[in-house]
Amino acid sequence: MTLTLEKSPLTEAAYYILLSLYEPMHGYGIMQNVKVMSSGRVNLGPGTLYGAISSLLEKGWIISAGESDSRKKEYQITEFGKKAVDCEIHRLEELLANGKKITGAKQ
Amino acid sequence: MKHSTWRWISDYEKEEKWLNEMAAKGMSLYGFFMGKYTFEETEPGKYIYQIELLENFPTSPESVAYLRFLEDTGVICVASVFRWVYLRKEAASGPFELYTDIDSKIKRLSTMKNLWFTFVWLEFIIAAANLAMVIYGWLVVGQMAWFNLGCVVFLVILGLILLNFGLKPARKIKSLKREQLICE
């Protein structure tokens, strides 16, 4: 397991998966949660979700957290993953502030 | 009631389309073996099908873990052949899209491209070996190796067909990569 924190932006999928995993959750739960959080805009396909979970596990941003009552594998965010989310929020704030500053001035 | 039919389909997209048309009519695939499709009668449109190429054989631990994960999300593997699997999901639980971002779509297409291109290279090497035998027979032994010549012709034609299969995902990857420059 390699713990790395890259500067590159997170994908929308990775960002929402990490947010979902502040509480332990299984794959299907993540799909549902992301859909609700984004008001139906982001639908994660199971193939995409599986690939993203595998990468996040490899990076050490999330860990396996045992199995749920229905014997489904659950995952949870790590401290390192939380740091990645903080970095991303910081980046998003910058994007948002600049976007508002420029478009807002013209409106 | 169960029905089965034989069919030779080389293009997985056409196959997928056909399976979904059958499912819409209430004939849902639940088995495949050596070109023989087995269907069960269900209510029309109950299932949506997708065909997926796994990175490993379906019995490998990696694939077992992946298929188990899919099962947890309501996607069931009904049959497999080589590294290809036939997946289905109940239509009532929403659309069936395995891959929803460009990255993972490209990864899936690369797996396909690599599979076909591996075969193309293999064909090319065997064809070249046969061609060498034809030339050797003709120039050194003074005899035409008709069998080997036949092999060369056959392999070249097959190779071109496989190359075409590989070029399809390659073209899609190219256009997705262009798209990726400006969006996720």
Interface residues (C-beta under 8 A of the other chain):
Chain A: T11 E12 A13 H26 G27 Y28 M31 N43 L44 G45 P46 G47 T48 L49 Y50 G51 A52 K72 K73
Chain B: E52 Y66 F69 L70 D72 T73 G74 V75 G94 P95 E97 L98 Y99 T100 D101 D103 S104 K107 R108 E184
